[in-house]
Every structure is written in C-alpha cells, then in structure tokens.
Amino acid sequence: MKAVCWQKANDVRVETVPDPKVLNPRDAILKITSTAICGSDLHIYGGYIPTVQAGDIIGHEFMGEVVDIGSGVNNLKIGDRVVVPSTIGCGHCHYCEHDMWSLCDNSIPNGAIEEKLFGNITSAIF
C-alpha cells in the first residue's frame, strides 16, 4: 500500500509499505478513501515529536472502508464506511466510559515519555 512516511524534519514522502495486519482483537483495518493533513501534523513534519523515526507512517483524521477486523470488534463489519478522528481510546477505561476519549489511560504505549514532556498523559493519536 502507499503511505506518507516521515523521513526527517521537513521531509515526508509517499512510499510503498507493507499492508497492515490485525494484531489485537479490537483492531480494525481500513482502506483509506479520503484524508488530509492538519495543523497537528506540523509537529511531526517539523521534527518536534521525539519518538518519530525515519520511515514512520504519518497521518490521521481520515475516512475509509473497513476491510478487516479483529475477533473482539463487535460494532463494525467489513464493508462499513467510517470517519476516524485523531484520538485513540480503548473504550473501556474510566475516561472512555465517560466519553472523555482524549484522556484514555490505555492507548499510549510511551506514556512515561509524554508525562515527562507535558506533565501528564493523554490518549494516543493516529
């Protein structure tokens, strides 16, 4: 598949990358039909996110069609068309259960780094 990949500050390229695979039971894989960059992408583009490495796929806030789902997905089916915001939430922690997905306790794997930089942990972002 084609994806926008970060190479270094101020250098992104469209490259061919491996197709994604379902890794976790609650994963869904989409065929992206529409997307665009937004202001928050400028943090990555400018090289201000320390965990981004050359070759990382960037981009968020997209629309697409569901092409595969994990065994734990019960609210989507293959063929559904969806709009995806940038915030990633687990759906089960206290914050997600109270519709505060941007505070999700479980979606960011490098929480300690974010806490050191920003003073607290927020949810992961595509």
N, C-alpha and C positions, 0 to 999 in steps of 0.2 A: 504494500500500500504506500501511498505518498503521504508525507507528513512534513510540517515545518519543524526544523531542528535547529536548536541554538548551537552555535559553534564557539563564539566568544563575544564579548561585549560589542554590540552594534553589528553583529554578523549572524544572520539566520539564513537558512537555505531549505528549499524543498528537496527532500531526499526520499529514496525508496527504503523503507524499513520493514522488518518482519510484521506479519499480521498479528494482531493481539490474540491472546488466548484467555479463556476463563480460568482464573487462578483461585478464586474464592467462591464459596457457594452463593454469595449475594452479588456477584459481578454480572454486568450486562455489557455486551459489545454492540456498538452501533456502527452503521455505515453513515458517515457524516455527509449531510447533503448541503448544509449552509453553515458558515461560520465567519467571524471577522475578528480582528484584533481590537483591543480596547485599552484604555489608559493603564490598567494594572499590568498589561503585558509589557509596558515600558520598563518596569522594574527588572524583568527578566532580560529584555533586549539590551538594556544598559549595563548588565553585569552586576546588579546590586543584590542578587539572591545567592548567598554563598554556597548553597548545596546544588545549584545547577551546574551540570558538567557538559562538556562538548558532546554533541550528538543527542542530548535530551530533547524529546518531543515537547513542543510548547503549544499552547492554545487552549481556550476554554470558552464557555458560553456558546454552545452550538446546537444545531438541530440535526436529527437523523432518524434512521430506521433501525429498530432492534434486529440484529442478525443472529445473536446467540445469547443465552442466559445460563447462569449457574443454577444448581439444584435448589438453592434457597430463595430464589426470586419467585414471588407469588403475585406481584402486582403488575407484571409486564409479560407480554408474549411476543414471540418472533413475528415481525411484521408491523408491530406498533410503531407509530411515528411519535417522537418525543422532542421536547425542548429541554436542554440541560443548563442550569445556572452554574456559576463557577464554584459554589460552595459544595463541599462533600460532607455528608453526615452519615453516621452509622444507622440512624433510625431507631436506636434502642436505648441510648443513654438518657439521663435526666433531661439534658438540654434538647435533644431531638424529640423526645416525647412531649415537650412543651413548645414545639415549633420554633426553637432557637438554634437552628442547624449551624449557624456560624460559630457557635461555642462548643461544638461536638467534642467530647472527651476522647473519642476513639479513632478519629480519622487521620490524624497526622502522625507519621512514624518517627519524625525527628522533633518531637515536642520540646525536648530539652534545649535544642538549638534556638528554636523560636522564643522560648521563655527567656533565654539569656539576652536575645536581641531586643525583644519587645516588652518584656516584663510579664507576659502571660502567654498562654497557648490558645490559639483559635483553631477552627476546623481546617482541614486540608482544603486546598483549592486546586482545581484542574489546571 
